[in-house]
Amino acid sequence: MTVYAFVSQLLEIVAALLLAPLLAGWVNQWRAWLQNRSAPNLLQPYRVLHKLFHKESVLAEHASPIFRSAPYIVFGCMTLACSIVPTLSTDLPLSPAADAIALVGLFALARVFISLAAMDIGTAFGSLGARREMLVGFLAEPALLMVLFSASLISQSTSLTTMVGTLAHRDLAIYPGLAFAGVAFMMVSLAENARVPVDNPATHLELTMIHEALILEYSGRHLALLEWAASLKLFAYSCIGLALFVPWGIAEADAPLALLLALPVLALKLAVGGIALAVLETVSAKMRIFRVPEFLATAFLLAVIGLLVHILLSR
């Protein structure tokens, strides 16, 4: 492992930890502006995390070790997921040990622990949120795998760095398979990050909430870690979309100057993507929970169609 690879890996982790709350604040700010409301401060997520870290954590009397350890496991999974997605450089020491399947596995592991923790203390809201979360994950994870497999067919590898390197150096062209995969990925990303139309992060209504029901019993540093992990998950999905569909600007091996330029390029792409997400949430309406399986089944079918289209056109 070279010094450049170590620096690029460390910079990716630090950038993810620092930029993830900023991305959430950017989306919330633009969403408020588009809805003609007074927008919160851009740094509000940092203030919330600072306040929660300085508050005492209150635990239920019969909470098991799963409930106590789940915030740390979920936060660790999201941090590791952000570290293996090539956002600034393709020369990452962790990339040989993790591919597209491992990335989906990290998201699944975090989902299992947060669902177990929600059911651990036996509240009605926790069990309701856990069931809904597992329903979304059961349908979203296969669709995400199909999207990643569509991109892997182009590079002939499931390694994320290989995929990004191959897509970035191909001639600029429209790939029908990737077009279908892009629409499917957008739908999966909305569902996985509890955004409109699947869930509304700004509501606390028991009939609609999914993410809020999972973390309703947490407080203090545990709640801060879960909120930070949620913003890291949004950051990870945003970077996956940028790496697969807008891979330009990511540095290669032994390119220190390109690594310095990759950070402002990433910030620009995330800013544009955050505005697009806010616009999409503003023009969309929250769907009924019973329509979510149809929504995610459509995403899976689009991803499969993209896979088949690429196979047929490559013959």
N, C-alpha and C positions, 0 to 999 in steps of 0.2 A: 504494500500500500504506500503510495507516494504521499508527500506532504500536501500536494495540490488536492489529491482525492480526499484526504482527511479534512482539509480546510473547506472544501466544497460541501462535504457531508455535514460538517458542523454548522456552516452557514445556512444550509437548508433547514436544519432543525431550529436554529435561532430565528430565522425568517418566518417559519411557520408559527412558532410560539408568539412572536410579536405581532405579526400581520393578521393572524386569524381574528382576534377581537376587533381590529380596525376594519376588516372586511365586513364583519357583522354590523358594526356601527355605520359604515358607509351605505349598506343596503337599507338599514332602518331609516337613515336620514333621507335617502332618495325616495323611499316609499312614502314617508310623511309628506315630502314636498309634492309628489305626484297626486296625493290625496288631499292637497290643500290644507294640511295640518301643520302645526308648529313642530319643526323637526328637533329631535334630541341632539345633544352635542355629539360630535364625531367620536370623542374620547369617552363617551358614556359607558361602553362595555368595560373599559379599564377601571373606571370609578366603581362600577358594580363589583368587579372582581376584588378590588382593593378593600371595599367595605365588607364583603363576605369573608375574606381571608382573616379579617380582624374581629370577626364575630365568633362566638362559641358555638360549637356543633352540638345539637341536641339529638340524642339517639333514643329510639323507642326502647322500652324496657326489655322486650323479648327479641331484640334485633340480634341476628346471628353474625358470625364473622363475614358471611357473604355480603351482608348489608354494609358493613364497615369497609370492606376491601374493594367493593365494586367501583367506587369513584376513582380509585387509584388505578385499577385495571383498565377501566374505560379510557381514562386519560392517557395511560401508557400505550394502549392500542392505537388511539388516534394520533399520538405523537410519532409512533413507529410507522404508521401508514403515511403520514406526511413526509417522513424521512426517506421512504423508498420510492416515492413518486418523483421523477426527475423534473423539478421546477426551475432550478438554476443551472444545473450541470448534469451531464450524462455519466460523468466519472464519479460514481458513488461506491464506496466500499460495501454497502449493504445490498446493492443491486444484484450481485450474483446469488445471494441467498434468498431472494424474494422475487416472485414474478406476479403475474396477474391473478393467479389462483390464490397465492398467499395474501395478496392485498384484499381480496374478497373475504378470505378467511379471517383477517383481522377485524373487518367490519362485523362479521358474524359473531366472533368471540365477544366483542364489546356488547353486541345486542343481547347475547345470551346472559351475560352477567348483569346488565342493567335490568333485564326482565326478571331474572331470579331475585334481585334485590328489591324490585318493586313488589313482588309477591311475598317476600320473606316475612314482612310484619303483618300480613293478613288484612290490610285495608281494602275496601271495595274499589277505590280509585286506582290503587296500585295494580290490582289484578286486572282491572279493565284496561289500563294502559299497557300492561304486559301482553295481554291477548292481542290487542290491536297492533302492538309493535312486532310481535312474531308473525302476524298475518302479513304486514307490510314486508317484512324481511323475507318471508317464505316466497313471495312473488317477485320482490325486487332483485334479490341476489342472482337468480338464474338469468334475468334480463341483463344485469350488469356483466355477468360472465360472457353472454353472447356478444355484447358490445365489444368487450376486450378481445374476444376471439376473432371478431371481424377485423380488428386492427392487426391482430397477430398473423392473420393470413397474408398480409402484405409484407411483413418483415420475416415471416417464417419462424417466429420465435414468440414465446409468451413473456420474455423479459421486457420490462417496461422501458429500460434504457435503450434496448435494441429497437423496440418499436418507435420510440421518439427519434432516434438517430436515423432510422430508415425513412420515416415519414418526412423529416425535416430536409433531407437531401434529394427527395424525389422531385420531379418536375411539377410545377404548380398545375393541378388539374382537378376536375371534379370526379370523385369516385362515387358511383351510385351506392355501393355497399356502405361506404362511410357516411353518406347522406342519411340513409335509413338508420344507421347506428347512432348518428348524432341526435336525431329526433328521439330515439329510444333512450339515449343517455340523459337527455334533458328531462324526460318524464321520470326516470328512475331517480335522478338527482333531487327533483322536487319532493318525491315521496320519502326518500331516505333522510332528507334534512328537515322534514316536517314543515314544508312550505305550502303555501296556497298553490293548487286547489286541494291537496290531500289533507293538510293540516294548517292551522293558522297560529303562528307563534305569538301573536298578540292577544290571544283570547285565553280565558280560563274556564270556559263553559264545559261542564262535565260530559255533555253529549258529543262534543267535537274533539276535545284535546287528546293527543297521543303522547307527545314528548313531555308536556307539563304533568300529566298523570303519573309518569314514571318517576319523576324527581320531586313529587309533592311532599314527601316525608323527609327530605334532606334539608340541611341548613348549614351555615357556617362554611368552613373550608371544604366540606364534602360537596355542598351545592356549588361552590366556586369552581371546583375541579370539573364537575359535570357540565356547568355552563361553558367553561373553557374548552372542554372536550367537544361540545356541540359546535362551537365556532371552529375548532380544528377540523371537524368532520366536513363542515361547509367549505373550509379552505382546501381540504384534501380533494373533495369532489370537483371543486372549481379548477384545481391544478390538474386533475386527471383529464377533464374536458379540454383544458388548454394544451396539455401535452399531446393528446390524441388528435385534436382537430385544428389547433393553432400552435404547432411545435416550434415555430421559428423564434429565434432569440435565445434559445437554451445553449449554454456553453458546452464545448466538447472537452476531451481530455487534454491536459497540459495547455490550457488557454487562459491564463490569469486575467488578461484584459477583457476577454469575452465574459468571464465570470463577473467582473465588475459591472459590465454593461447589462448583464442578464437581470440584475435586481431591479433597475428602473423599468426595464421592459416588462418584467413580471408584474410590477405595481401598476403599470399602464393597462395591461391586459385584464388584471383583476378589477380595476376601476371600471372599465367598460363592461365587463361581465356582471359586476354588481349592479350597474345601472340597468342592464338588460333584465336581470332577475327582478328588480324592483318594478320595472314596467310590466313584466309578465304577471307578477302578483297583483298589480293594480287592476289590470284588465280582466283578471280571472275571478271566478266566484268559488267559494268553498263548496266542494261537492259532498254529498252524503257519504257516510262511512261505507255504506253498502255498495257504492259505486267504485270504491278504490280497487277491488279485484279486477273489475273491467278495465280500469285505467292502466294498471300494471300488466295485465294480460296483453293489452294492446302494445305496450312497450316491449314485451317479450317477443310478440309476433313481428314487430318492426325490426328488432335486432336479428331474429332468425331470417327474415327476408333479406336483410343486408348481407348476412352470411352467405345465403344461397345465391344472391345476385353476384357477389364477388367470385364465388366458385364457378358460376356459369360463364361469366365474362372472361375469366382467366383461362378458359379452355380454348 
